């Protein structure tokens, strides 16, 4: 083993003390030196032929690393003011082109541990609990984030787009803190304010709020890859653990259908031509007909979202093909 447990603990302690961030050990990556780290960052957040803005003069190896990764250097000279060098912000603004990428520091890990966002999700779920809705808390939003990312990752979308899908999945239901009605639109506005304050690049904010604003079946449209992935991930989250009511005798149809689901798994077919929702339902609790009575609109929406990727959406209940 290259690094000891004490190494990770030391890094975690420093990050928490210095920046207030709690970082899981699995997200700490060892780099041999600064240039190795720069190379990893460039490959993660940019694509070949992108420009990287760099203030010059600077350490020569920065040039070699950027160009070695297939990116171009867009240099902006530092200016001298009262004997000190500082950024020339006007020059930087003039030199930005559509190839110049601004790497975002906003990650899924950061969003997931942000205390304000977590409070919005908690309070949104409390509001839904008060009017008798199934669970919409962390279990739901984390599953939506995971499955949205799984879809894009399987289809070989860029890593940053996968990350944005996870962020959209985690944030998609915060609008319920205002009201269940139009929660997709109010949630998109809330997400804009949160992400804008974090200085996330505008193009990334647009992708996330568009997905959130288009996820509810009443107004949903798969307008891009992230929104299509979120629609499918959200609408296919049906499982027993979402039922809050513990009194079986008072179950309504939504409680019965969710409680009847003993197994649920969203995955791609072996040939990757179809997205498949596999369900095992206890038909003593709820019939297949009841499932479609409340979920037909969601399944048809998932089918439309899958077509965005030129894929079929299939559903199996108790081993039989239903959709």
C-alpha positions as CSV (number, residue, x, y, z in Angstrom):
1,X,0.0,0.0,0.0
2,X,1.5,3.3,-1.1
3,X,0.0,5.5,1.6
4,X,-0.9,4.8,5.2
5,X,-4.2,5.4,6.9
6,X,-2.5,8.3,8.9
7,X,-1.8,10.1,5.6
8,X,-5.4,10.2,4.6
9,X,-6.4,11.2,8.2
10,X,-3.9,14.1,8.1
11,X,-5.2,15.3,4.7
12,X,-8.8,15.1,5.9
13,X,-8.0,16.9,9.1
14,X,-6.3,19.7,7.2
15,X,-9.1,20.2,4.7
16,X,-11.7,20.3,7.5
17,X,-9.8,22.7,9.6
18,X,-8.7,25.0,6.8
19,X,-11.8,24.9,4.5
20,X,-14.6,23.3,6.5
21,X,-14.8,20.4,4.0
22,X,-15.3,16.7,5.0
23,X,-13.8,14.7,2.2
24,X,-14.2,10.9,2.1
25,X,-10.9,8.9,1.8
26,X,-12.0,7.5,-1.6
27,X,-11.9,11.0,-3.1
28,X,-8.3,11.7,-2.1
29,X,-5.9,11.0,-4.9
30,X,-2.2,10.9,-4.5
31,X,-0.1,12.9,-7.0
32,X,3.7,12.6,-7.3
33,X,4.1,16.3,-8.0
34,X,2.3,19.5,-9.0
35,X,2.6,18.8,-12.8
36,X,1.0,15.4,-12.4
37,X,-1.8,17.0,-10.5
38,X,-2.2,19.7,-13.2
39,X,-2.3,17.0,-15.9
40,X,-5.1,15.1,-14.1
41,X,-7.1,18.4,-13.6
42,X,-6.7,19.3,-17.3
43,X,-7.9,15.9,-18.5
44,X,-10.9,15.9,-16.0
45,X,-12.2,19.4,-16.7
46,X,-11.2,20.2,-20.2
47,X,-11.1,18.6,-23.6
48,X,-8.4,18.5,-26.4
49,X,-8.1,21.8,-28.3
50,X,-9.5,23.8,-25.3
51,X,-7.6,26.9,-24.2
52,X,-6.2,27.2,-20.7
53,X,-5.7,30.8,-19.6
54,X,-2.5,31.3,-17.7
55,X,-0.9,34.4,-16.2
56,X,2.6,35.0,-17.4
57,X,5.5,35.0,-16.8
58,X,5.3,31.7,-14.9
59,X,7.1,28.4,-14.4
60,X,8.1,26.9,-17.7
61,X,6.8,23.4,-16.9
62,X,3.3,24.7,-16.9
63,X,3.5,25.3,-20.6
64,X,4.9,21.8,-21.3
65,X,2.2,20.2,-19.2
66,X,-0.7,22.1,-20.8
67,X,0.5,21.6,-24.3
68,X,1.5,18.0,-23.6
69,X,-2.2,17.3,-22.7
70,X,-3.3,18.7,-26.1
71,X,-4.5,22.0,-24.8
72,X,-3.5,25.5,-25.9
73,X,-2.0,28.2,-23.6
74,X,-3.8,31.5,-23.6
75,X,-1.4,33.8,-21.9
76,X,-2.3,37.0,-20.1
77,X,0.5,39.1,-18.8
78,X,0.6,40.2,-15.2
79,X,0.9,43.9,-14.7
80,X,3.1,45.8,-12.3
81,X,1.3,48.2,-9.9
82,X,3.4,50.0,-7.3
83,X,6.2,47.5,-7.5
84,X,3.9,44.5,-7.2
85,X,2.6,42.1,-9.9
86,X,-1.2,41.7,-10.1
87,X,-3.8,40.2,-12.5
88,X,-4.8,42.3,-15.5
89,X,-8.5,41.5,-15.4
90,X,-9.3,43.6,-18.4
91,X,-6.7,41.8,-20.5
92,X,-8.0,38.4,-19.3
93,X,-11.6,39.4,-20.2
94,X,-10.5,40.5,-23.7
95,X,-8.6,37.3,-24.3
96,X,-11.4,34.8,-23.3
97,X,-12.7,33.0,-26.4
98,X,-15.3,30.2,-26.8
99,X,-12.4,27.7,-26.4
100,X,-11.3,29.1,-23.1
101,X,-12.7,26.9,-20.3
102,X,-13.3,28.0,-16.7
103,X,-12.8,25.0,-14.5
104,X,-15.5,24.7,-11.9
105,X,-14.7,24.0,-8.3
106,X,-18.3,22.9,-7.7
107,X,-18.4,19.2,-7.4
108,X,-21.0,16.6,-6.5
109,X,-19.1,15.9,-3.3
110,X,-19.2,19.5,-2.3
111,X,-22.9,19.9,-3.1
112,X,-23.7,16.7,-1.2
113,X,-22.1,17.9,2.0
114,X,-23.2,21.6,1.8
115,X,-25.2,22.2,5.0
116,X,-27.6,24.7,3.4
117,X,-28.5,22.4,0.5
118,X,-29.0,19.5,2.9
119,X,-31.4,21.6,5.0
120,X,-33.4,22.5,1.9
121,X,-33.7,18.8,1.1
122,X,-34.7,17.9,4.7
123,X,-37.3,20.6,4.8
124,X,-38.7,19.8,1.4
125,X,-39.1,16.2,2.5
126,X,-40.8,17.3,5.7
127,X,-43.3,19.4,3.6
128,X,-44.2,16.3,1.5
129,X,-44.5,14.1,4.6
130,X,-47.0,16.5,6.0
131,X,-49.3,16.1,2.9
132,X,-48.9,12.3,2.8
133,X,-46.3,11.9,0.0
134,X,-43.7,9.1,-0.1
135,X,-40.1,9.7,0.8
136,X,-38.3,12.4,-1.1
137,X,-35.3,12.8,1.1
138,X,-31.6,11.8,0.8
139,X,-32.3,8.2,-0.2
140,X,-34.3,9.4,-3.2
141,X,-32.1,12.2,-4.4
142,X,-28.9,10.2,-4.0
143,X,-30.4,7.3,-6.0
144,X,-31.6,9.8,-8.7
145,X,-28.1,11.2,-8.8
146,X,-26.5,7.8,-9.0
147,X,-28.7,6.5,-11.8
148,X,-28.5,9.7,-13.9
149,X,-24.7,9.5,-13.7
150,X,-24.9,5.7,-14.5
151,X,-26.8,6.4,-17.7
152,X,-24.4,9.1,-19.0
153,X,-21.3,7.2,-17.9
154,X,-22.5,4.0,-19.7
155,X,-23.1,6.1,-22.9
156,X,-19.6,7.6,-22.7
157,X,-20.5,11.2,-22.0
158,X,-17.6,13.4,-20.7
159,X,-16.9,13.0,-16.9
160,X,-17.8,16.6,-16.2
161,X,-21.3,16.1,-17.8
162,X,-21.7,13.0,-15.6
163,X,-20.8,15.1,-12.6
164,X,-23.4,17.8,-13.6
165,X,-26.1,15.0,-13.9
166,X,-25.3,13.9,-10.3
167,X,-25.6,17.5,-9.0
168,X,-28.9,17.9,-10.8
169,X,-30.1,14.7,-9.4
170,X,-29.2,15.7,-5.8
171,X,-30.9,19.1,-6.2
172,X,-33.9,18.2,-8.3
173,X,-36.6,18.2,-5.5
174,X,-35.6,21.2,-3.4
175,X,-38.5,23.2,-4.8
176,X,-40.9,21.1,-2.7
177,X,-39.8,23.2,0.3
178,X,-41.9,26.0,-1.4
179,X,-44.9,23.9,-2.7
180,X,-45.5,20.6,-4.4
181,X,-47.2,22.5,-7.2
182,X,-44.7,23.8,-9.8
183,X,-41.8,22.4,-7.6
184,X,-39.7,21.7,-10.7
185,X,-39.7,25.4,-11.7
186,X,-39.3,26.8,-8.2
187,X,-36.5,24.3,-7.6
188,X,-34.7,25.4,-10.7
189,X,-34.8,29.0,-9.5
190,X,-33.5,28.0,-6.1
191,X,-30.7,25.9,-7.7
192,X,-29.7,28.9,-9.9
193,X,-29.3,31.1,-6.8
194,X,-27.3,28.5,-5.0
195,X,-25.0,27.7,-7.9
196,X,-24.6,31.3,-9.0
197,X,-23.4,32.2,-5.5
198,X,-20.8,29.5,-5.8
199,X,-19.6,31.1,-9.0
200,X,-20.3,28.1,-11.1
201,X,-19.8,28.7,-14.8
202,X,-23.0,29.9,-16.5
203,X,-23.1,27.0,-19.1
204,X,-23.0,24.5,-16.2
205,X,-25.7,26.3,-14.3
206,X,-27.9,26.3,-17.4
207,X,-27.5,22.5,-17.8
208,X,-28.5,21.8,-14.2
209,X,-31.4,24.2,-13.8
210,X,-32.8,23.1,-17.2
211,X,-32.8,19.5,-16.0
212,X,-34.4,20.4,-12.7
213,X,-37.1,22.5,-14.4
214,X,-37.9,19.7,-16.8
215,X,-38.1,16.7,-14.5
216,X,-41.8,16.8,-13.3
217,X,-44.2,14.8,-15.5
218,X,-46.7,17.6,-15.8
219,X,-44.2,19.8,-17.7
220,X,-41.2,17.5,-18.4
221,X,-39.3,17.5,-21.6
222,X,-35.9,15.7,-22.3
223,X,-34.3,18.9,-23.7
224,X,-30.7,17.6,-23.4
225,X,-28.7,14.6,-22.1
226,X,-28.7,15.6,-18.5
227,X,-32.5,16.3,-18.4
228,X,-33.2,13.0,-20.1
229,X,-31.0,11.1,-17.7
230,X,-32.6,12.8,-14.7
231,X,-36.2,12.1,-15.9
232,X,-35.4,8.4,-16.2
233,X,-33.5,8.2,-12.9
234,X,-36.3,10.1,-11.0
235,X,-39.3,8.3,-12.5
236,X,-37.9,4.8,-12.0
237,X,-37.3,5.1,-8.3
238,X,-40.0,2.9,-6.9
239,X,-39.3,0.8,-3.8
240,X,-40.7,-0.3,-0.6
241,X,-38.5,1.9,1.6
242,X,-40.1,5.0,0.2
243,X,-43.4,4.3,2.1
244,X,-43.7,6.3,5.3
245,X,-47.0,4.9,6.5
246,X,-46.5,2.0,8.9
247,X,-50.2,1.1,9.2
248,X,-50.9,-1.4,6.4
249,X,-54.6,-1.1,6.9
250,X,-54.6,2.6,6.0
251,X,-52.4,2.3,2.8
252,X,-53.6,4.3,-0.2
253,X,-52.8,3.1,-3.7
254,X,-49.4,4.9,-3.8
255,X,-48.4,3.2,-0.5
256,X,-49.6,-0.2,-1.7
257,X,-47.8,0.0,-5.1
258,X,-44.5,1.2,-3.6
259,X,-44.7,-1.2,-0.7
260,X,-45.3,-4.1,-3.0
261,X,-42.0,-3.6,-4.8
262,X,-39.5,-6.0,-3.3
263,X,-36.8,-5.5,-5.9
264,X,-36.0,-2.6,-8.2
265,X,-33.1,-2.2,-10.6
266,X,-32.4,0.2,-13.5
267,X,-29.8,-1.0,-15.9
268,X,-28.8,-1.2,-19.5
269,X,-29.4,-4.4,-21.6
270,X,-26.3,-6.3,-22.5
271,X,-26.3,-4.8,-26.0
272,X,-26.8,-1.3,-24.6
273,X,-29.7,-0.8,-26.9
274,X,-32.3,-0.5,-24.1
275,X,-32.7,0.9,-20.6
276,X,-34.4,-1.7,-18.5
277,X,-36.3,-1.3,-15.2
278,X,-36.5,-4.7,-13.5
279,X,-39.2,-5.0,-10.8
280,X,-40.3,-7.8,-8.5
281,X,-43.7,-7.1,-7.1
282,X,-45.7,-8.9,-4.4
283,X,-49.0,-9.2,-6.2
284,X,-50.7,-10.1,-2.9
285,X,-50.2,-6.5,-1.9
286,X,-50.7,-4.7,-5.2
287,X,-51.6,-5.8,-8.7
288,X,-49.6,-5.0,-11.8
289,X,-52.7,-3.1,-13.0
290,X,-52.5,-0.8,-9.9
291,X,-48.9,-0.1,-10.7
292,X,-49.8,1.2,-14.2
293,X,-52.8,3.1,-12.8
294,X,-50.4,5.5,-11.0
295,X,-47.2,5.1,-12.9
296,X,-48.2,4.9,-16.6
297,X,-47.5,8.6,-17.3
298,X,-44.1,8.3,-15.7
299,X,-43.2,5.2,-17.7
300,X,-44.2,6.8,-20.9
301,X,-42.1,9.9,-20.0
302,X,-39.2,7.6,-19.3
303,X,-39.7,6.0,-22.7
304,X,-39.6,9.4,-24.3
305,X,-36.4,10.3,-22.4
306,X,-34.8,7.1,-23.5
307,X,-35.5,8.0,-27.1
308,X,-33.4,11.1,-26.7
309,X,-30.4,8.7,-26.5
310,X,-31.8,6.6,-29.3
311,X,-32.5,3.8,-26.8
312,X,-35.6,1.8,-25.9
313,X,-37.1,1.8,-22.5
314,X,-38.2,-1.6,-21.3
315,X,-39.8,-2.8,-18.1
316,X,-40.0,-6.3,-16.6
317,X,-42.3,-7.1,-13.7
318,X,-41.8,-10.5,-12.1
319,X,-39.7,-11.6,-15.1
320,X,-42.4,-10.7,-17.7
321,X,-42.0,-8.0,-20.3
322,X,-44.5,-5.2,-19.7
323,X,-43.3,-2.2,-21.6
